[in-house]
């Protein structure tokens, strides 16, 4: 998750090219919703400074 569209797109394209199933969000709140819906990722990449819910708050929850 990253609020910077260019960086988020770059990471999404890279991991998709490597055959990974990618879910990209622009804040922790959106990512938390995916987890509450049952998504169980093997890896979470998280920006520290984002609007709505930042990285440290996401990790605490």
PQR file of N, CA, C, O and H, with PARSE charges and radii, in Angstrom:
ATOM      1  N   UNK A   1       0.841  -1.169   0.000 -0.4000 1.5000
ATOM      2  CA  UNK A   1       0.000   0.000   0.000 -0.0000 2.0000
ATOM      3  C   UNK A   1       0.882   1.226   0.000  0.5500 1.7000
ATOM      4  O   UNK A   1       1.872   1.316   0.726 -0.5500 1.4000
ATOM      5  N   UNK A   2       0.490   2.167  -0.839 -0.4000 1.5000
ATOM      6  CA  UNK A   2       1.243   3.412  -0.972 -0.0000 2.0000
ATOM      7  C   UNK A   2       0.333   4.455  -1.595  0.5500 1.7000
ATOM      8  O   UNK A   2      -0.398   4.166  -2.542 -0.5500 1.4000
ATOM      9  H   UNK A   2      -0.314   2.094  -1.429  0.4000 1.0000
ATOM     10  N   UNK A   3       0.378   5.656  -1.066 -0.4000 1.5000
ATOM     11  CA  UNK A   3      -0.475   6.722  -1.600 -0.0000 2.0000
ATOM     12  C   UNK A   3       0.115   7.375  -2.841  0.5500 1.7000
ATOM     13  O   UNK A   3      -0.574   8.130  -3.526 -0.5500 1.4000
ATOM     14  H   UNK A   3       0.972   5.890  -0.296  0.4000 1.0000
ATOM     15  N   UNK A   4       1.380   7.097  -3.142 -0.4000 1.5000
ATOM     16  CA  UNK A   4       2.018   7.634  -4.347 -0.0000 2.0000
ATOM     17  C   UNK A   4       1.689   6.716  -5.526  0.5500 1.7000
ATOM     18  O   UNK A   4       2.157   5.579  -5.586 -0.5500 1.4000
ATOM     19  H   UNK A   4       1.940   6.483  -2.585  0.4000 1.0000
ATOM     20  N   UNK A   5       0.891   7.214  -6.448 -0.4000 1.5000
ATOM     21  CA  UNK A   5       0.398   6.395  -7.564 -0.0000 2.0000
ATOM     22  C   UNK A   5       1.538   5.812  -8.390  0.5500 1.7000
ATOM     23  O   UNK A   5       1.491   4.638  -8.760 -0.5500 1.4000
ATOM     24  H   UNK A   5       0.511   8.137  -6.399  0.4000 1.0000
ATOM     25  N   UNK A   6       2.549   6.601  -8.681 -0.4000 1.5000
ATOM     26  CA  UNK A   6       3.655   6.130  -9.526 -0.0000 2.0000
ATOM     27  C   UNK A   6       4.384   4.970  -8.852  0.5500 1.7000
ATOM     28  O   UNK A   6       4.651   3.951  -9.489 -0.5500 1.4000
ATOM     29  H   UNK A   6       2.588   7.554  -8.381  0.4000 1.0000
ATOM     30  N   UNK A   7       4.703   5.116  -7.581 -0.4000 1.5000
ATOM     31  CA  UNK A   7       5.419   4.060  -6.864 -0.0000 2.0000
ATOM     32  C   UNK A   7       4.553   2.809  -6.733  0.5500 1.7000
ATOM     33  O   UNK A   7       5.037   1.695  -6.935 -0.5500 1.4000
ATOM     34  H   UNK A   7       4.487   5.943  -7.063  0.4000 1.0000
ATOM     35  N   UNK A   8       3.279   2.986  -6.395 -0.4000 1.5000
ATOM     36  CA  UNK A   8       2.354   1.854  -6.261 -0.0000 2.0000
ATOM     37  C   UNK A   8       2.217   1.112  -7.591  0.5500 1.7000
ATOM     38  O   UNK A   8       2.219  -0.118  -7.620 -0.5500 1.4000
ATOM     39  H   UNK A   8       2.885   3.891  -6.230  0.4000 1.0000
ATOM     40  N   UNK A   9       2.101   1.852  -8.679 -0.4000 1.5000
ATOM     41  CA  UNK A   9       1.986   1.242 -10.004 -0.0000 2.0000
ATOM     42  C   UNK A   9       3.256   0.490 -10.375  0.5500 1.7000
ATOM     43  O   UNK A   9       3.190  -0.609 -10.925 -0.5500 1.4000
ATOM     44  H   UNK A   9       2.100   2.852  -8.655  0.4000 1.0000
ATOM     45  N   UNK A  10       4.410   1.076 -10.079 -0.4000 1.5000
ATOM     46  CA  UNK A  10       5.689   0.437 -10.381 -0.0000 2.0000
ATOM     47  C   UNK A  10       5.804  -0.904  -9.644  0.5500 1.7000
ATOM     48  O   UNK A  10       6.178  -1.912 -10.242 -0.5500 1.4000
ATOM     49  H   UNK A  10       4.464   1.969  -9.633  0.4000 1.0000
ATOM     50  N   UNK A  11       5.487  -0.911  -8.359 -0.4000 1.5000
ATOM     51  CA  UNK A  11       5.558  -2.156  -7.589 -0.0000 2.0000
ATOM     52  C   UNK A  11       4.544  -3.182  -8.084  0.5500 1.7000
ATOM     53  O   UNK A  11       4.855  -4.369  -8.180 -0.5500 1.4000
ATOM     54  H   UNK A  11       5.183  -0.092  -7.873  0.4000 1.0000
ATOM     55  N   UNK A  12       3.337  -2.729  -8.395 -0.4000 1.5000
ATOM     56  CA  UNK A  12       2.304  -3.632  -8.899 -0.0000 2.0000
ATOM     57  C   UNK A  12       2.750  -4.280 -10.203  0.5500 1.7000
ATOM     58  O   UNK A  12       2.602  -5.490 -10.374 -0.5500 1.4000
ATOM     59  H   UNK A  12       3.084  -1.764  -8.317  0.4000 1.0000
ATOM     60  N   UNK A  13       3.289  -3.496 -11.117 -0.4000 1.5000
ATOM     61  CA  UNK A  13       3.749  -4.034 -12.397 -0.0000 2.0000
ATOM     62  C   UNK A  13       4.910  -5.004 -12.208  0.5500 1.7000
ATOM     63  O   UNK A  13       4.958  -6.051 -12.853 -0.5500 1.4000
ATOM     64  H   UNK A  13       3.409  -2.513 -10.978  0.4000 1.0000
ATOM     65  N   UNK A  14       5.839  -4.659 -11.332 -0.4000 1.5000
ATOM     66  CA  UNK A  14       6.991  -5.532 -11.097 -0.0000 2.0000
ATOM     67  C   UNK A  14       6.547  -6.892 -10.563  0.5500 1.7000
ATOM     68  O   UNK A  14       6.918  -7.928 -11.114 -0.5500 1.4000
ATOM     69  H   UNK A  14       5.799  -3.808 -10.808  0.4000 1.0000
ATOM     70  N   UNK A  15       5.756  -6.889  -9.495 -0.4000 1.5000
ATOM     71  CA  UNK A  15       5.351  -8.155  -8.892 -0.0000 2.0000
ATOM     72  C   UNK A  15       4.391  -8.934  -9.788  0.5500 1.7000
ATOM     73  O   UNK A  15       4.415 -10.165  -9.777 -0.5500 1.4000
ATOM     74  H   UNK A  15       5.455  -6.047  -9.047  0.4000 1.0000
ATOM     75  N   UNK A  16       3.558  -8.258 -10.552 -0.4000 1.5000
ATOM     76  CA  UNK A  16       2.682  -8.940 -11.508 -0.0000 2.0000
ATOM     77  C   UNK A  16       3.507  -9.619 -12.592  0.5500 1.7000
ATOM     78  O   UNK A  16       3.194 -10.734 -13.009 -0.5500 1.4000
ATOM     79  H   UNK A  16       3.539  -7.258 -10.560  0.4000 1.0000
ATOM     80  N   UNK A  17       4.551  -8.953 -13.043 -0.4000 1.5000
ATOM     81  CA  UNK A  17       5.456  -9.531 -14.040 -0.0000 2.0000
ATOM     82  C   UNK A  17       6.118 -10.802 -13.497  0.5500 1.7000
ATOM     83  O   UNK A  17       6.424 -11.721 -14.257 -0.5500 1.4000
ATOM     84  H   UNK A  17       4.805  -8.047 -12.704  0.4000 1.0000
ATOM     85  N   UNK A  18       6.334 -10.846 -12.204 -0.4000 1.5000
ATOM     86  CA  UNK A  18       6.937 -12.017 -11.558 -0.0000 2.0000
ATOM     87  C   UNK A  18       5.889 -13.077 -11.204  0.5500 1.7000
ATOM     88  O   UNK A  18       6.171 -14.012 -10.454 -0.5500 1.4000
ATOM     89  H   UNK A  18       6.086 -10.100 -11.586  0.4000 1.0000
ATOM     90  N   UNK A  19       4.686 -12.922 -11.749 -0.4000 1.5000
ATOM     91  CA  UNK A  19       3.576 -13.875 -11.588 -0.0000 2.0000
ATOM     92  C   UNK A  19       2.961 -13.869 -10.187  0.5500 1.7000
ATOM     93  O   UNK A  19       2.344 -14.855  -9.783 -0.5500 1.4000
ATOM     94  H   UNK A  19       4.457 -12.163 -12.358  0.4000 1.0000
ATOM     95  N   UNK A  20       3.118 -12.790  -9.453 -0.4000 1.5000
ATOM     96  CA  UNK A  20       2.494 -12.668  -8.131 -0.0000 2.0000
ATOM     97  C   UNK A  20       1.077 -12.128  -8.288  0.5500 1.7000
ATOM     98  O   UNK A  20       0.798 -11.355  -9.205 -0.5500 1.4000
ATOM     99  H   UNK A  20       3.619 -11.989  -9.781  0.4000 1.0000
ATOM    100  N   UNK A  21       0.206 -12.527  -7.412 -0.4000 1.5000
ATOM    101  CA  UNK A  21      -1.146 -11.980  -7.354 -0.0000 2.0000
ATOM    102  C   UNK A  21      -1.070 -10.731  -6.481  0.5500 1.7000
ATOM    103  O   UNK A  21      -0.772 -10.823  -5.290 -0.5500 1.4000
ATOM    104  H   UNK A  21       0.433 -13.155  -6.668  0.4000 1.0000
ATOM    105  N   UNK A  22      -1.335  -9.573  -7.063 -0.4000 1.5000
ATOM    106  CA  UNK A  22      -1.105  -8.298  -6.383 -0.0000 2.0000
ATOM    107  C   UNK A  22      -2.419  -7.592  -6.077  0.5500 1.7000
ATOM    108  O   UNK A  22      -3.297  -7.478  -6.933 -0.5500 1.4000
ATOM    109  H   UNK A  22      -1.577  -9.498  -8.031  0.4000 1.0000
ATOM    110  N   UNK A  23      -2.534  -7.127  -4.855 -0.4000 1.5000
ATOM    111  CA  UNK A  23      -3.622  -6.247  -4.428 -0.0000 2.0000
ATOM    112  C   UNK A  23      -2.962  -4.955  -3.982  0.5500 1.7000
ATOM    113  O   UNK A  23      -2.124  -4.969  -3.081 -0.5500 1.4000
ATOM    114  H   UNK A  23      -1.821  -7.220  -4.160  0.4000 1.0000
ATOM    115  N   UNK A  24      -3.322  -3.844  -4.594 -0.4000 1.5000
ATOM    116  CA  UNK A  24      -2.701  -2.559  -4.270 -0.0000 2.0000
ATOM    117  C   UNK A  24      -3.752  -1.596  -3.734  0.5500 1.7000
ATOM    118  O   UNK A  24      -4.840  -1.467  -4.296 -0.5500 1.4000
ATOM    119  H   UNK A  24      -4.003  -3.832  -5.327  0.4000 1.0000
ATOM    120  N   UNK A  25      -3.412  -0.926  -2.645 -0.4000 1.5000
ATOM    121  CA  UNK A  25      -4.305   0.074  -2.064 -0.0000 2.0000
ATOM    122  C   UNK A  25      -3.520   1.349  -1.803  0.5500 1.7000
ATOM    123  O   UNK A  25      -2.289   1.345  -1.796 -0.5500 1.4000
ATOM    124  H   UNK A  25      -2.529  -1.030  -2.188  0.4000 1.0000
ATOM    125  N   UNK A  26      -4.249   2.446  -1.589 -0.4000 1.5000
ATOM    126  CA  UNK A  26      -3.539   3.705  -1.353 -0.0000 2.0000
ATOM    127  C   UNK A  26      -3.551   4.150   0.103  0.5500 1.7000
ATOM    128  O   UNK A  26      -3.099   5.251   0.420 -0.5500 1.4000
ATOM    129  H   UNK A  26      -5.249   2.449  -1.596  0.4000 1.0000
ATOM    130  N   UNK A  27      -4.069   3.297   0.996 -0.4000 1.5000
ATOM    131  CA  UNK A  27      -3.968   3.597   2.429 -0.0000 2.0000
ATOM    132  C   UNK A  27      -4.237   2.334   3.246  0.5500 1.7000
ATOM    133  O   UNK A  27      -4.742   1.337   2.731 -0.5500 1.4000
ATOM    134  H   UNK A  27      -4.436   2.403   0.739  0.4000 1.0000
ATOM    135  N   UNK A  28      -3.891   2.401   4.519 -0.4000 1.5000
ATOM    136  CA  UNK A  28      -4.044   1.250   5.398 -0.0000 2.0000
ATOM    137  C   UNK A  28      -5.482   0.836   5.619  0.5500 1.7000
ATOM    138  O   UNK A  28      -5.761  -0.347   5.815 -0.5500 1.4000
ATOM    139  H   UNK A  28      -3.481   3.211   4.938  0.4000 1.0000
ATOM    140  N   UNK A  29      -6.394   1.782   5.591 -0.4000 1.5000
ATOM    141  CA  UNK A  29      -7.806   1.476   5.798 -0.0000 2.0000
ATOM    142  C   UNK A  29      -8.333   0.552   4.705  0.5500 1.7000
ATOM    143  O   UNK A  29      -9.072  -0.392   4.989 -0.5500 1.4000
ATOM    144  H   UNK A  29      -6.168   2.743   5.431  0.4000 1.0000
ATOM    145  N   UNK A  30      -7.957   0.820   3.463 -0.4000 1.5000
ATOM    146  CA  UNK A  30      -8.384  -0.040   2.353 -0.0000 2.0000
ATOM    147  C   UNK A  30      -7.766  -1.433   2.476  0.5500 1.7000
ATOM    148  O   UNK A  30      -8.430  -2.436   2.215 -0.5500 1.4000
ATOM    149  H   UNK A  30      -7.357   1.587   3.232  0.4000 1.0000
ATOM    150  N   UNK A  31      -6.509  -1.490   2.868 -0.4000 1.5000
ATOM    151  CA  UNK A  31      -5.842  -2.782   3.039 -0.0000 2.0000
ATOM    152  C   UNK A  31      -6.492  -3.577   4.165  0.5500 1.7000
ATOM    153  O   UNK A  31      -6.670  -4.790   4.048 -0.5500 1.4000
ATOM    154  H   UNK A  31      -5.969  -0.676   3.080  0.4000 1.0000
ATOM    155  N   UNK A  32      -6.843  -2.910   5.240 -0.4000 1.5000
ATOM    156  CA  UNK A  32      -7.497  -3.570   6.359 -0.0000 2.0000
ATOM    157  C   UNK A  32      -8.832  -4.179   5.931  0.5500 1.7000
ATOM    158  O   UNK A  32      -9.184  -5.272   6.375 -0.5500 1.4000
ATOM    159  H   UNK A  32      -6.699  -1.925   5.335  0.4000 1.0000
ATOM    160  N   UNK A  33      -9.573  -3.484   5.076 -0.4000 1.5000
ATOM    161  CA  UNK A  33     -10.836  -4.032   4.562 -0.0000 2.0000
ATOM    162  C   UNK A  33     -10.603  -5.329   3.796  0.5500 1.7000
ATOM    163  O   UNK A  33     -11.368  -6.282   3.942 -0.5500 1.4000
ATOM    164  H   UNK A  33      -9.287  -2.596   4.716  0.4000 1.0000
ATOM    165  N   UNK A  34      -9.550  -5.372   2.979 -0.4000 1.5000
ATOM    166  CA  UNK A  34      -9.236  -6.598   2.242 -0.0000 2.0000
ATOM    167  C   UNK A  34      -8.936  -7.748   3.199  0.5500 1.7000
ATOM    168  O   UNK A  34      -9.377  -8.877   2.981 -0.5500 1.4000
ATOM    169  H   UNK A  34      -8.928  -4.598   2.860  0.4000 1.0000
ATOM    170  N   UNK A  35      -8.188  -7.458   4.255 -0.4000 1.5000
ATOM    171  CA  UNK A  35      -7.871  -8.494   5.240 -0.0000 2.0000
ATOM    172  C   UNK A  35      -9.125  -8.958   5.975  0.5500 1.7000
ATOM    173  O   UNK A  35      -9.285 -10.150   6.238 -0.5500 1.4000
ATOM    174  H   UNK A  35      -7.830  -6.542   4.433  0.4000 1.0000
ATOM    175  N   UNK A  36     -10.003  -8.034   6.303 -0.4000 1.5000
ATOM    176  CA  UNK A  36     -11.256  -8.389   6.981 -0.0000 2.0000
ATOM    177  C   UNK A  36     -12.163  -9.228   6.088  0.5500 1.7000
ATOM    178  O   UNK A  36     -12.972 -10.014   6.583 -0.5500 1.4000
ATOM    179  H   UNK A  36      -9.872  -7.065   6.090  0.4000 1.0000
ATOM    180  N   UNK A  37     -12.029  -9.062   4.761 -0.4000 1.5000
ATOM    181  CA  UNK A  37     -12.814  -9.846   3.804 -0.0000 2.0000
ATOM    182  C   UNK A  37     -12.206 -11.222   3.556  0.5500 1.7000
ATOM    183  O   UNK A  37     -12.775 -12.022   2.814 -0.5500 1.4000
ATOM    184  H   UNK A  37     -11.372  -8.424   4.359  0.4000 1.0000
ATOM    185  N   UNK A  38     -11.056 -11.507   4.168 -0.4000 1.5000
ATOM    186  CA  UNK A  38     -10.475 -12.837   4.054 -0.0000 2.0000
ATOM    187  C   UNK A  38      -9.176 -12.938   3.288  0.5500 1.7000
ATOM    188  O   UNK A  38      -8.599 -14.023   3.213 -0.5500 1.4000
ATOM    189  H   UNK A  38     -10.593 -10.856   4.771  0.4000 1.0000
ATOM    190  N   UNK A  39      -8.699 -11.863   2.723 -0.4000 1.5000
ATOM    191  CA  UNK A  39      -7.427 -11.916   2.004 -0.0000 2.0000
ATOM    192  C   UNK A  39      -6.315 -12.276   2.985  0.5500 1.7000
ATOM    193  O   UNK A  39      -6.224 -11.682   4.059 -0.5500 1.4000
ATOM    194  H   UNK A  39      -9.168 -10.982   2.783  0.4000 1.0000
ATOM    195  N   UNK A  40      -5.477 -13.233   2.632 -0.4000 1.5000
ATOM    196  CA  UNK A  40      -4.356 -13.651   3.469 -0.0000 2.0000
ATOM    197  C   UNK A  40      -3.070 -13.610   2.641  0.5500 1.7000
ATOM    198  O   UNK A  40      -2.642 -14.631   2.102 -0.5500 1.4000
ATOM    199  H   UNK A  40      -5.551 -13.716   1.760  0.4000 1.0000
ATOM    200  N   UNK A  41      -2.462 -12.440   2.542 -0.4000 1.5000
ATOM    201  CA  UNK A  41      -1.268 -12.295   1.704 -0.0000 2.0000
ATOM    202  C   UNK A  41      -0.036 -12.928   2.345  0.5500 1.7000
ATOM    203  O   UNK A  41       0.047 -13.069   3.565 -0.5500 1.4000
ATOM    204  H   UNK A  41      -2.810 -11.611   2.979  0.4000 1.0000
ATOM    205  N   UNK A  42       0.905 -13.301   1.504 -0.4000 1.5000
ATOM    206  CA  UNK A  42       2.193 -13.797   1.976 -0.0000 2.0000
ATOM    207  C   UNK A  42       3.133 -12.644   2.321  0.5500 1.7000
ATOM    208  O   UNK A  42       4.076 -12.811   3.094 -0.5500 1.4000
ATOM    209  H   UNK A  42       0.837 -13.187   0.513  0.4000 1.0000
ATOM    210  N   UNK A  43       2.869 -11.484   1.744 -0.4000 1.5000
ATOM    211  CA  UNK A  43       3.747 -10.327   1.932 -0.0000 2.0000
ATOM    212  C   UNK A  43       2.915  -9.051   1.882  0.5500 1.7000
ATOM    213  O   UNK A  43       2.022  -8.919   1.046 -0.5500 1.4000
ATOM    214  H   UNK A  43       2.103 -11.348   1.116  0.4000 1.0000
ATOM    215  N   UNK A  44       3.209  -8.114   2.776 -0.4000 1.5000
ATOM    216  CA  UNK A  44       2.578  -6.797   2.751 -0.0000 2.0000
ATOM    217  C   UNK A  44       3.681  -5.751   2.709  0.5500 1.7000
ATOM    218  O   UNK A  44       4.527  -5.693   3.602 -0.5500 1.4000
ATOM    219  H   UNK A  44       3.935  -8.221   3.456  0.4000 1.0000
ATOM    220  N   UNK A  45       3.670  -4.924   1.669 -0.4000 1.5000
ATOM    221  CA  UNK A  45       4.581  -3.782   1.575 -0.0000 2.0000
ATOM    222  C   UNK A  45       3.777  -2.546   1.937  0.5500 1.7000
ATOM    223  O   UNK A  45       2.715  -2.297   1.366 -0.5500 1.4000
ATOM    224  H   UNK A  45       2.983  -4.970   0.943  0.4000 1.0000
ATOM    225  N   UNK A  46       4.285  -1.776   2.884 -0.4000 1.5000
ATOM    226  CA  UNK A  46       3.493  -0.681   3.429 -0.0000 2.0000
ATOM    227  C   UNK A  46       4.316   0.593   3.560  0.5500 1.7000
ATOM    228  O   UNK A  46       5.390   0.598   4.162 -0.5500 1.4000
ATOM    229  H   UNK A  46       5.148  -1.978   3.348  0.4000 1.0000
ATOM    230  N   UNK A  47       3.795   1.670   2.989 -0.4000 1.5000
ATOM    231  CA  UNK A  47       4.387   2.993   3.153 -0.0000 2.0000
ATOM    232  C   UNK A  47       4.154   3.448   4.593  0.5500 1.7000
ATOM    233  O   UNK A  47       3.195   3.020   5.235 -0.5500 1.4000
ATOM    234  H   UNK A  47       2.922   1.666   2.500  0.4000 1.0000
ATOM    235  N   UNK A  48       5.017   4.300   5.090 -0.4000 1.5000
ATOM    236  CA  UNK A  48       4.877   4.811   6.456 -0.0000 2.0000
ATOM    237  C   UNK A  48       3.913   5.988   6.514  0.5500 1.7000
ATOM    238  O   UNK A  48       3.047   6.045   7.387 -0.5500 1.4000
ATOM    239  H   UNK A  48       5.796   4.648   4.569  0.4000 1.0000
ATOM    240  N   UNK A  49       4.062   6.922   5.590 -0.4000 1.5000
ATOM    241  CA  UNK A  49       3.228   8.134   5.598 -0.0000 2.0000
ATOM    242  C   UNK A  49       2.174   8.063   4.507  0.5500 1.7000
ATOM    243  O   UNK A  49       2.484   8.138   3.318 -0.5500 1.4000
ATOM    244  H   UNK A  49       4.765   6.875   4.880  0.4000 1.0000
ATOM    245  N   UNK A  50       0.915   7.915   4.932 -0.4000 1.5000
ATOM    246  CA  UNK A  50      -0.215   7.879   4.008 -0.0000 2.0000
ATOM    247  C   UNK A  50      -1.396   8.576   4.663  0.5500 1.7000
ATOM    248  O   UNK A  50      -1.465   8.659   5.889 -0.5500 1.4000
ATOM    249  H   UNK A  50       0.664   7.855   5.898  0.4000 1.0000
ATOM    250  N   UNK A  51      -2.324   9.077   3.857 -0.4000 1.5000
ATOM    251  CA  UNK A  51      -3.539   9.663   4.435 -0.0000 2.0000
ATOM    252  C   UNK A  51      -4.474   8.561   4.947  0.5500 1.7000
ATOM    253  O   UNK A  51      -4.248   7.381   4.681 -0.5500 1.4000
ATOM    254  H   UNK A  51      -2.268   9.009   2.861  0.4000 1.0000
ATOM    255  N   UNK A  52      -5.472   8.930   5.646 -0.4000 1.5000
ATOM    256  CA  UNK A  52      -6.529   8.063   6.180 -0.0000 2.0000
ATOM    257  C   UNK A  52      -5.981   7.153   7.286  0.5500 1.7000
ATOM    258  O   UNK A  52      -6.340   7.327   8.451 -0.5500 1.4000
ATOM    259  H   UNK A  52      -5.655   9.889   5.862  0.4000 1.0000
ATOM    260  N   UNK A  53      -5.129   6.199   6.948 -0.4000 1.5000
ATOM    261  CA  UNK A  53      -4.484   5.342   7.944 -0.0000 2.0000
ATOM    262  C   UNK A  53      -3.045   5.118   7.500  0.5500 1.7000
ATOM    263  O   UNK A  53      -2.807   4.556   6.430 -0.5500 1.4000
ATOM    264  H   UNK A  53      -4.838   6.058   6.002  0.4000 1.0000
ATOM    265  N   UNK A  54      -2.085   5.551   8.309 -0.4000 1.5000
ATOM    266  CA  UNK A  54      -0.680   5.415   7.929 -0.0000 2.0000
ATOM    267  C   UNK A  54      -0.154   4.016   8.254  0.5500 1.7000
ATOM    268  O   UNK A  54      -0.842   3.205   8.875 -0.5500 1.4000
ATOM    269  H   UNK A  54      -2.279   6.008   9.178  0.4000 1.0000
ATOM    270  N   UNK A  55       1.065   3.757   7.827 -0.4000 1.5000
ATOM    271  CA  UNK A  55       1.670   2.445   8.002 -0.0000 2.0000
ATOM    272  C   UNK A  55       1.781   1.982   9.445  0.5500 1.7000
ATOM    273  O   UNK A  55       1.356   0.869   9.755 -0.5500 1.4000
ATOM    274  H   UNK A  55       1.624   4.416   7.323  0.4000 1.0000
ATOM    275  N   UNK A  56       2.344   2.805  10.352 -0.4000 1.5000
ATOM    276  CA  UNK A  56       2.459   2.362  11.746 -0.0000 2.0000
ATOM    277  C   UNK A  56       1.104   2.032  12.385  0.5500 1.7000
ATOM    278  O   UNK A  56       1.001   1.068  13.144 -0.5500 1.4000
ATOM    279  H   UNK A  56       2.690   3.709  10.100  0.4000 1.0000
ATOM    280  N   UNK A  57       0.080   2.810  12.092 -0.4000 1.5000
ATOM    281  CA  UNK A  57      -1.254   2.523  12.632 -0.0000 2.0000
ATOM    282  C   UNK A  57      -1.778   1.203  12.080  0.5500 1.7000
ATOM    283  O   UNK A  57      -2.371   0.415  12.816 -0.5500 1.4000
ATOM    284  H   UNK A  57       0.163   3.593  11.475  0.4000 1.0000
ATOM    285  N   UNK A  58      -1.562   0.957  10.789 -0.4000 1.5000
ATOM    286  CA  UNK A  58      -1.985  -0.298  10.170 -0.0000 2.0000
ATOM    287  C   UNK A  58      -1.326  -1.486  10.861  0.5500 1.7000
ATOM    288  O   UNK A  58      -1.996  -2.473  11.168 -0.5500 1.4000
ATOM    289  H   UNK A  58      -1.080   1.597  10.191  0.4000 1.0000
ATOM    290  N   UNK A  59      -0.021  -1.402  11.108 -0.4000 1.5000
ATOM    291  CA  UNK A  59       0.689  -2.519  11.732 -0.0000 2.0000
ATOM    292  C   UNK A  59       0.210  -2.788  13.151  0.5500 1.7000
ATOM    293  O   UNK A  59       0.182  -3.941  13.581 -0.5500 1.4000
ATOM    294  H   UNK A  59       0.524  -0.601  10.859  0.4000 1.0000
ATOM    295  N   UNK A  60      -0.164  -1.756  13.878 -0.4000 1.5000
ATOM    296  CA  UNK A  60      -0.655  -1.938  15.248 -0.0000 2.0000
ATOM    297  C   UNK A  60      -1.982  -2.690  15.248  0.5500 1.7000
ATOM    298  O   UNK A  60      -2.228  -3.542  16.102 -0.5500 1.4000
ATOM    299  H   UNK A  60      -0.141  -0.820  13.529  0.4000 1.0000
ATOM    300  N   UNK A  61      -2.830  -2.362  14.279 -0.4000 1.5000
ATOM    301  CA  UNK A  61      -4.147  -3.005  14.195 -0.0000 2.0000
ATOM    302  C   UNK A  61      -3.968  -4.433  13.749  0.5500 1.7000
ATOM    303  O   UNK A  61      -4.948  -5.165  13.610 -0.5500 1.4000
ATOM    304  H   UNK A  61      -2.630  -1.670  13.585  0.4000 1.0000
TER
END
